[in-house]
Amino acid sequence: MVQFLILLIINASLFAGCNGLRNITVDDSDAAVFYSPGWSVSQGYSPGNYDGSHHFSDNESAVASFAFTGIAIYLMAPLWAYPVADFASVDSLPPVFVDLEDYTLSDEPNGPEVAPTQIVWSLANLPDAQHTIEISFVPGKQSVVIDAFIYTVYDNPAPSILSTATPRDRTPAQTRIIVGASVAGGVVIFAVLGGVFYCCWRSKRRGGNRKDGAPRFRLNASAYYSNTRTRNTGIGSRSSNRIPSAVQQPMTVTDTVPSAPLDQPEYLPSMGSTGWRR
């Protein structure tokens, strides 16, 4: 039983270590993002952008790339009231059109973003290896925009030297998930450890109470003499080697004589020949 619980702890630890996931956010101004000539950075601080700013370009040959090691990638950008879009491609796959225009609003050329930055495109279920995402200009649109990237990694490996991006602040939802998973894993491990110690304690206790496996009992010699007056016959010492230690004391005989045999019938003269009654 103890060996089974120990194996359970090891397996739970390996499971928690191998299956924990973590999201890392990389701002558009991070040194890990490479831009071709023709890109610009938005002016001033915008609360609708991640880290206050974004990159954009009106150049049809504009390309930006980011190398990462993980199993999923997400593109973040704000929305606009005029034609803005991106082409997104991972590892030379065909580019995917990502529309960043909010069609619920009237056209406002060169206006500010009308919706804060959000995840506008993603690609999951990637092999756990190095990948490269490229963002490029869409012909017929006015601009291409990048605000941030998010990529997903397994939580246990050491940081890869292939990616130079540094982790940024996590969103509150990501933090709650990580903290909740850590607390739940700790509770499970402590509960299993408690079960192991309890089983060991019970095993030692049983072994201490019955080392030879035989039932124990105790004799109380005083119960045989509680209602009589006793005198020493002097012969108890000869039987000390044959009597259990619980009753090693001089044998006694009683001075009390019953007044009449308990099983003797009583004669009643008034009843004649049938006067015997038990």
N, C-alpha and C positions, 0 to 999 in steps of 0.2 A: 504493500500500500504506500509506504513512504517513498520507495523508488518511483512509483507511478506519479506521485505528486511532484517529485523533483523534475521528472521528465516533462510534466505539464507546465511547470514554471519556465523551463528552458524553451519549450516550443512557443509559449505565449510571448516571451521576450523576443524571440526571433521573428515571430509574426508581427509584433508591434514595430520592430526595427525595420523590417523589410517592406512594410505596407504603408508606413507613414508618408504622406505627401505634403509638399510645401510649395507655395507660390512665391515667386520672386518678381518684383516689379522693377523695371528699368526705365528711367525717364528718357525722353528723346534727346536730352543734352548729355547723356552719359557717354563716356569715352568709348564704350563698347559698340556704339552705333556709328557706322561709317556713312558719310554722305558724299555724293558726287557734287561737282560744282553746280551752283545755281540754287542752293537751298538757303532759306532765311529763317530767323527766329522771330517770333511774335514780340512786339514791343510792349513794355509795361508788364504788370502782374495781373493775371486773370484768374479769379477764384474758380472759374469753370474748367481750368486746365490742371492736369496733374503737375505738381511742383510749379504751377504758375505760368507756364509758357508751353508753346508747341513749335514744331518745325513745319514749314510749308514751302512750296515751290510752284512757279508758273511755267517752269522749263519742261518741255516735252521729253527731254532726255534725262530728267532727274530720276535718280535711283538712290535708295538708302538700304543698307544691309545690316543685319545683326546676327552674330553667331552665338549659339547657346547649346547647352547639353541638358536635355530633359525629355519629357514625354508628351508635352502639350505646349502650345503657344497661343497667345491672345494679343490682338491689336486694339489699342485704345485711341479714340479721337472724339472731338466734339462734333456737333451737327451744325449745318449752315443753311441759310435761306437762299442759296444760289448753287449752281452746279459745282460740287466738290466731290471727288471720288479717288479711290486708290486701287491699284492692282497689287494683290498680295500673292506671293509664291514662296513655297518652302522646298528646298533641295531640288531646284530645277523642275518642279512640277508645273503644269500649266497654270498661269495666273488666274486668280479669282477676282471678280469685280466686287468692290466694296463701295456701296453708295453712301455718301455722307451728307446728302441733301435732305432737309426736312420739308416735305411737300405740303405740309399742313399750313405753312406760312407763305405769304406773298414773297415774290422774288425780291431780294435785296442785294444787288451786286456789291462785292467788296465789303459787305457789312460784317459785324462781329458774329461770333458763334451764337446760336440761338438755343442750344442745349448743351449742358456740361459734358465733359468727357465721359465716355462709356465704352464698354467692350462692343466693338462693331464687327469683329470677325474672330474666328478661332479655328484651330485644328488640333484635334486630340488623337490619342492612341498611337503616338509616334514611338518608334524604338528608343530605348534609353541610350542615346548616343548623341554625338554632335550633329546639329542641324544649322541651317542658315535660312533666314527669312529675308526676302527682298520686297521692298515697297517701291512702286514706280508710278509714273504719271499715266493717266487714262486719256487717250486722245479724245478731243471734243469736250472735255471738262475744263474748268477754269483753274483749279488748283489741286495739288496733292498734299495731304496733311498727315503728320504723325505726332501723337502726344506721348505715348508710352507703349511698352511691351510688357507682357506678363508671361512667364514660362513656369512650368510645373516640374518639380524634381522629386525623387525619392529623398526622404528626410535623413536616411542613415549614411549615405556615402560621403566621403570627404569632398570638399569643393574641387571641381575639375579645373585643371590648369588651362583647358581649352577655352574657357569663358572668362573674360576679364570683368564682367559685370559684377557690381556689388549689390547685395540685397538692400532694398529700400523698406520704408515703413509698410507694414501690412495693414490691410483694411480691418476694421473692428470685427467683421464677420469671420475673416480668416483667423484672427487671433483667438476668437471664441472657440472655433473648431479645434485648433491646436491645443489650447488649454484644456478644453473638455476631454479630448482624447487622452491627453497626458494624465489627467486626474483619474479617468476611468481605468486606464491601464495600471496606475499605481494601486488603486483600490483592489483590483483583481489579484495583483501579485501579492499584496499584503494579506489578503484573505486566504490565498493558497498557502502562504508561509505559515499563517496561523493554524491552518489545518494540519500541516506537517508537524509543527511543534506539539499540537494537541495529541496527535497519534503517537508520537514518541513518548510523551508524558504518560499516556495511558498504558503503553506497552511496558514501560519501566515499573509503573505502579503494580500492574498485574504480576510481573516477574518477582517483585519484592514481597508480595503477599503470599505467593504459592511457589516457592522455589522447587519443591519436590513434586508438585502436582497432586499431592494427596490432600483429602479434606481434613480440616482441623476441628477438634472438639475439645471441650473442657469438662472435667468431672468436678462436682461440688460435693465433697464428702459430708459436709455439715447437714445436707438435706436428709441424710439417713438417720440422723440422731437429734433432730430438732425438737422432738416431743418426748424424749426419754431422758432419764438420769443415767449416766454412764459411769463405769469404773474400769480402770486399766487392768488388762489380763496379763500384760507383760510378754505377749507373744508376737506383737506387731513387728519387732525388730528383726525376726527371723525371715520375714517375707518381704523385706525392703527391696530386694533385687528383682522381685517378680511383680511388684505393684507400680503403676505409673506414678510419676512424681506428684501429680495433683492430689493423690490420696495416700501418700506415704506418711501415715500417722498410726499410733497404736490402735489395734482392733478393740472393739468394745462389745460388751453384752449388756443387756438391759436388766434392771432390777424390777421392772414393772411386770406384774403377773396379771393377766386378764382375770376378771372376776368370774367369768363363766365362759365356756366354749361358745363361740359365736354361732356355730351351726347346730347346737343341741336343741331338740324340740322341747317345747314347754308343755307340762302336764297340767291340765285343768280338771280337778276332781269333779266339779259339778257337771261335766259333760259325759261322765260314765266311760264306757269302753271306747267311745269315739272322742274322748277328751284330748287326745294328742293333736297338737296343732303346731304347725311350723310357721 
